[in-house]
Amino acid sequence: MAWIILFIAGLFEIGWAIGLKYTDGFTRLWPTVGTAYAVWTGIGAVGTATLGIVLLGEAATLGRLASLGLIVAGIVGLKLVTPA
């Protein structure tokens, strides 16, 4: 059940991020972020998981480290293909 709730929360997160694009820099009341938001959340996810390993003694399995590496690769990839 916890994973279902987490998945639903993730869907709301996606809706929130996309909705921000339509605020025109928060100049409109209703729904500015896109790639920047994806990078921001990626950094947060990698940072949180890394601190969980370092500070909280969570397992640093090959699968977990590979997954974190894929997130970092995605962040770098978004930066490289996004116009300044």
Contacts in CASP RR format, 6 or more apart in sequence:
PFRMAT RR
TARGET T0000
AUTHOR 0000-0000-0000
METHOD contacts of the structure
MODEL  1
MAWIILFIAGLFEIGWAIGLKYTDGFTRLWPTVGTAYAVWTGIGAVGTAT
LGIVLLGEAATLGRLASLGLIVAGIVGLKLVTPA
13 41 0 8 1.000
17 33 0 8 1.000
17 34 0 8 1.000
17 37 0 8 1.000
17 38 0 8 1.000
17 41 0 8 1.000
18 31 0 8 1.000
18 34 0 8 1.000
19 31 0 8 1.000
20 31 0 8 1.000
20 32 0 8 1.000
20 33 0 8 1.000
20 34 0 8 1.000
20 37 0 8 1.000
21 31 0 8 1.000
21 32 0 8 1.000
21 33 0 8 1.000
21 34 0 8 1.000
22 28 0 8 1.000
22 30 0 8 1.000
22 31 0 8 1.000
23 30 0 8 1.000
23 31 0 8 1.000
23 32 0 8 1.000
24 32 0 8 1.000
25 32 0 8 1.000
26 32 0 8 1.000
33 40 0 8 1.000
35 78 0 8 1.000
35 82 0 8 1.000
38 75 0 8 1.000
38 78 0 8 1.000
39 75 0 8 1.000
39 78 0 8 1.000
39 79 0 8 1.000
42 71 0 8 1.000
42 75 0 8 1.000
43 75 0 8 1.000
45 71 0 8 1.000
46 68 0 8 1.000
46 69 0 8 1.000
46 71 0 8 1.000
46 72 0 8 1.000
46 75 0 8 1.000
49 58 0 8 1.000
49 64 0 8 1.000
49 68 0 8 1.000
50 68 0 8 1.000
52 58 0 8 1.000
53 59 0 8 1.000
53 60 0 8 1.000
53 64 0 8 1.000
58 64 0 8 1.000
END
